[in-house]
Amino acid sequence: MDCAAENELKVDVLVVGTEVAGAKAAIEAHAQGATVLAVTKGAMGRSGATVLAGAGVQAPIGHADPRDNEEVFFSDVVKGGAFLNNQKLVERLVNLAGSEVLKIEQWGAKLIKTRDGKFLQKQLPGSSYPRSLAAVGGSGGLQWRKALREEFKRQGIAPIEDFFVTKLLLSRGRAAGAVGVSLADGRIVVVRSKTTILATGGCGQLFRRTDTPSGATGDGMTLAFHAGAGLQDMEFHQFFPYHAYGPPGREHIAVGPLRYALHAKLYNSRGEEFLENYIPSNKGWGLRDPTSRAIFMENEAGRGSPSGGAYLSVAHLPHNMVRDTLKALAPYLLSKAEKLGIDLCREAFEIGPVVHYTLGGIRIDEGCETGVPGLMAVGESTGGIDGAERIDGGTAICWGLTTGHVAGKAAAERAKELDWLPVEREEAALERNRIETLYSRREGVKGCDIKEKVKDIMWEKCGLVRDRAGLEEGLKLIRRIKEDDVPRMSVPGQSRCFNVGLVDALEAENLVTLAELALSSALMREESRRAHYRRDFPVANNRHWLKNIVVRRVDGKYVFDAVTPVMHKMQPPDEAAPEQN
Ligand SMILES: Cc1cc2nc3c(=O)[nH]c(=O)nc-3n(C[C@H](O)[C@H](O)[C@H](O)COP(=O)(O)OP(=O)(O)OC[C@H]3O[C@@H](n4cnc5c(N)ncnc54)[C@H](O)[C@@H]3O)c2cc1C
């Protein structure tokens, strides 16, 4: 890395985000001989969703069932996504999944093996065969974190932490680097790069109830959008149905393994199993969004739990089986329950849906290119891999590792042919002014207050069940915040050292932009498909809506288009027939 001038850095490849997708991209680019700078607005290994990940990661290696392979994985992902996936992209990633997932094991992540030395693989909703590898100890996040940080050390890659990227710089239409704030001292820094990779994660913080980390504010999506890239499928946000809802003290217990490892049953407040009433073909084993919606509907019918959820229980299973399984697959859950005096074998947990994963995002092709020359995107910041729904069992970590591989290699190779482009000083100066204005405004609206308002609006108007009236109302409220509050945002306190108010303000503006795009896309899609459910259009309409909604910024205006997905390999069984959600 070159320090060309004070507050200016020069690298071949800039990677924004240091978690599974960003770290993998940085390692691959470094292996090609490029100078790489990986930055994060937090600390590496605990700044994104990656460290929170559960045990699973999908790889079609066929250890548990030799019938599983890349073709079957491809077909499961496309069917799960209700055909809105970019099939060329999915095809490339599933073909890389076996090798790239196992690389992380070589770097130090521990995965459970069976007695004969094969990897343990479990079958979860959406997969035709057992495909989900399981991290030792039940917390994949800790394993991925350890392995990636160790590989960084081995390769001598030093991330820059607490560095918030606020703008991408363009030169003659090409990505030329970025502006960021060093949060430790408030310095505004220009990074000049030949290629840039966004690995900034999702935007789950748009919603009131979410299990995503506080930094999941979709910064990379707005960075790319303002730089001219398209965003797609912004109406699709995955809800996870098995989040502990209460009572107080129990909300932070990850009870997912009760469902995934033990097939726990779901009950309503009358003690009735209800899932099959909503998803009859799935024998009580539905994908996440239809399951979440079933819980929502039971609450609407007055059969929910006190906090708006349902009950999850393994009381029907032999107690020794429950204990042995959890000891092997999720030991933390056993010890946590013991500490809190909960009898896992007898008691039911109150659970319910939370926003968990962003299905849409930066539109990329099978090379992870955004269409803005020199700008790539990877991991959860992207759209087009999962389509309308992500299948269970660990595809996100798999996509992080595989997109990281594709983009990291290509970005480094491209950088060899390029020189640094001159950065338009005016662009950097404008960004500097924007941040200085935020710091200096004494009175106004706090970013944290805007975030709270956005969360409530999105949860109520753009949640599990949507309709025209609610979406229009939501859009009106968000546009009011955009016009009245955002221009008056201020940063409380004058400190330049880790001023949380500045981070809140920058993130709040991004969330307002993304909320408007999500609501507008949800309003435009007049059908129901997996994660997007319209009460006023309750069935899928393949004839009109086998489309991705793509939005771009053209001359300052938002332009929405409905575009046919890349479907070179697999078509829906009958294109004209409405598919049930
Ligand atoms: C509770 C939970 C459990 C999950 N369990 C699983 C599982 O078992 N299996 C599975 O496959 N998936 C799971 N997922 C999903 C998966 O963890 C994520 O999709 C994946 O880790 C995302 O990786 P990423 O690298 O794309 O983004 P993230 O891990 O979110 O990282 C984003 C990075 O970008 C940085 N960043 C963002 N904005 C900026 C900015 N403006 N400037 C600088 N840096 C920035 C962040 O600081 C961070 O370093 C789970 C998710 C959650 C929330």
The ligand as an SDF file (V2000), in Angstrom:
LIG
                    3D

 53 58  0  0  0  0  0  0  0  0999 V2000
  -28.1760  -14.6410   13.3090 C   0  0  0  0  0  0  0  0  0  0  0  0
  -27.7200  -15.0740   11.9530 C   0  0  0  0  0  0  0  0  0  0  0  0
  -27.4200  -16.4150   11.7340 C   0  0  0  0  0  0  0  0  0  0  0  0
  -27.0210  -16.8390   10.4660 C   0  0  0  0  0  0  0  0  0  0  0  0
  -26.6970  -18.1530   10.2650 N   0  0  0  0  0  0  0  0  0  0  0  0
  -26.2410  -18.5570    9.0630 C   0  0  0  0  0  0  0  0  0  0  0  0
  -25.8260  -19.9090    8.8500 C   0  0  0  0  0  0  0  0  0  0  0  0
  -25.8710  -20.7410    9.7500 O   0  0  0  0  0  0  0  0  0  0  0  0
  -25.3720  -20.2400    7.6050 N   0  0  0  0  0  0  0  0  0  0  0  0
  -25.3140  -19.3430    6.5830 C   0  0  0  0  0  0  0  0  0  0  0  0
  -24.8980  -19.7060    5.4750 O   0  0  0  0  0  0  0  0  0  0  0  0
  -25.6790  -18.0620    6.7710 N   0  0  0  0  0  0  0  0  0  0  0  0
  -26.1270  -17.6420    7.9780 C   0  0  0  0  0  0  0  0  0  0  0  0
  -26.5090  -16.3380    8.1470 N   0  0  0  0  0  0  0  0  0  0  0  0
  -26.3090  -15.3810    7.0400 C   0  0  0  0  0  0  0  0  0  0  0  0
  -24.8280  -15.0590    6.8980 C   0  0  0  0  0  0  0  0  0  0  0  0
  -24.2420  -14.9920    8.1740 O   0  0  0  0  0  0  0  0  0  0  0  0
  -24.6010  -13.7340    6.1760 C   0  0  0  0  0  0  0  0  0  0  0  0
  -25.3770  -13.6590    5.0210 O   0  0  0  0  0  0  0  0  0  0  0  0
  -23.1300  -13.6020    5.7660 C   0  0  0  0  0  0  0  0  0  0  0  0
  -22.2920  -13.8060    6.8720 O   0  0  0  0  0  0  0  0  0  0  0  0
  -22.8600  -12.2330    5.1560 C   0  0  0  0  0  0  0  0  0  0  0  0
  -21.4870  -12.1230    4.9230 O   0  0  0  0  0  0  0  0  0  0  0  0
  -20.9080  -10.8390    4.1880 P   0  0  0  0  0  0  0  0  0  0  0  0
  -19.4340  -10.9720    4.2320 O   0  0  0  0  0  0  0  0  0  0  0  0
  -21.5680  -10.6740    2.8820 O   0  0  0  0  0  0  0  0  0  0  0  0
  -21.3840   -9.5920    5.1010 O   0  0  0  0  0  0  0  0  0  0  0  0
  -21.1820   -9.3100    6.6480 P   0  0  0  0  0  0  0  0  0  0  0  0
  -20.7010  -10.4770    7.4020 O   0  0  0  0  0  0  0  0  0  0  0  0
  -22.4260   -8.6660    7.1350 O   0  0  0  0  0  0  0  0  0  0  0  0
  -19.9990   -8.2310    6.6670 O   0  0  0  0  0  0  0  0  0  0  0  0
  -20.1650   -6.9230    6.1890 C   0  0  0  0  0  0  0  0  0  0  0  0
  -18.8580   -6.1740    6.3110 C   0  0  0  0  0  0  0  0  0  0  0  0
  -18.9500   -4.9110    5.6450 O   0  0  0  0  0  0  0  0  0  0  0  0
  -18.4950   -3.8910    6.5070 C   0  0  0  0  0  0  0  0  0  0  0  0
  -19.1410   -2.6350    6.1280 N   0  0  0  0  0  0  0  0  0  0  0  0
  -20.4570   -2.3980    5.9090 C   0  0  0  0  0  0  0  0  0  0  0  0
  -20.6450   -1.1120    5.5500 N   0  0  0  0  0  0  0  0  0  0  0  0
  -19.4280   -0.5240    5.5380 C   0  0  0  0  0  0  0  0  0  0  0  0
  -18.9640    0.7850    5.2660 C   0  0  0  0  0  0  0  0  0  0  0  0
  -19.7940    1.7740    4.9460 N   0  0  0  0  0  0  0  0  0  0  0  0
  -17.6320    1.0460    5.3590 N   0  0  0  0  0  0  0  0  0  0  0  0
  -16.7620    0.0640    5.7240 C   0  0  0  0  0  0  0  0  0  0  0  0
  -17.1510   -1.1980    6.0100 N   0  0  0  0  0  0  0  0  0  0  0  0
  -18.4560   -1.4850    5.9050 C   0  0  0  0  0  0  0  0  0  0  0  0
  -18.8760   -4.3880    7.8880 C   0  0  0  0  0  0  0  0  0  0  0  0
  -18.1930   -3.6720    8.8850 O   0  0  0  0  0  0  0  0  0  0  0  0
  -18.4650   -5.8450    7.7490 C   0  0  0  0  0  0  0  0  0  0  0  0
  -17.0640   -5.9510    7.8690 O   0  0  0  0  0  0  0  0  0  0  0  0
  -26.9220  -15.8920    9.4070 C   0  0  0  0  0  0  0  0  0  0  0  0
  -27.2300  -14.5450    9.6180 C   0  0  0  0  0  0  0  0  0  0  0  0
  -27.6260  -14.1370   10.8880 C   0  0  0  0  0  0  0  0  0  0  0  0
  -27.9490  -12.6810   11.1050 C   0  0  0  0  0  0  0  0  0  0  0  0
  1  2  1  0
  2  3  1  0
  2 52  2  0
  3  4  2  0
  4  5  1  0
  4 50  1  0
  5  6  2  0
  6  7  1  0
  6 13  1  0
  7  8  2  0
  7  9  1  0
  9 10  1  0
 10 11  2  0
 10 12  1  0
 12 13  2  0
 13 14  1  0
 14 15  1  0
 14 50  1  0
 15 16  1  0
 16 17  1  0
 16 18  1  0
 18 19  1  0
 18 20  1  0
 20 21  1  0
 20 22  1  0
 22 23  1  0
 23 24  1  0
 24 25  2  0
 24 26  1  0
 24 27  1  0
 27 28  1  0
 28 29  2  0
 28 30  1  0
 28 31  1  0
 31 32  1  0
 32 33  1  0
 33 34  1  0
 33 48  1  0
 34 35  1  0
 35 36  1  0
 35 46  1  0
 36 37  1  0
 36 45  1  0
 37 38  2  0
 38 39  1  0
 39 40  1  0
 39 45  2  0
 40 41  1  0
 40 42  2  0
 42 43  1  0
 43 44  2  0
 44 45  1  0
 46 47  1  0
 46 48  1  0
 48 49  1  0
 50 51  2  0
 51 52  1  0
 52 53  1  0
M  END
$$$$
